[in-house]
Amino acid sequence: MAKQTFEESLEKLEQITREMEEGNLTLEASLKKFDEGMRLAEFCSRKLDEAQQRIDILINKDGTLQPEPFAGHSTGDS
């Protein structure tokens, strides 16, 4: 999968959902869309988990809001 943002991936997942709900795809096309949708859902879930961990670290530092680097967080565009 090309490097995408959470928002791009979520938009693509919503598009796949609409296409599959329409019911006009062949079985083979549906399976391909399902597989792609599962990969996108996993990616989005992983990104949400990372964001939640960052928020937890920020909030739970001795009861005060002190930023702390997220373990495994790269400074690049991920």
Sequence and secondary structure as in RCSB ss.txt:
>XXXX:A:sequence
MAKQTFEESLEKLEQITREMEEGNLTLEASLKKFDEGMRLAEFCSRKLDEAQQRIDILINKDGTLQPEPFAGHST
GDS
>XXXX:A:secstr
     HHHHHHHHHHHHHHHHHT S HHHHHHHHHHHHHHHHHHHHHHHHHHHHHHHHHTBTTB      TT  S
S  
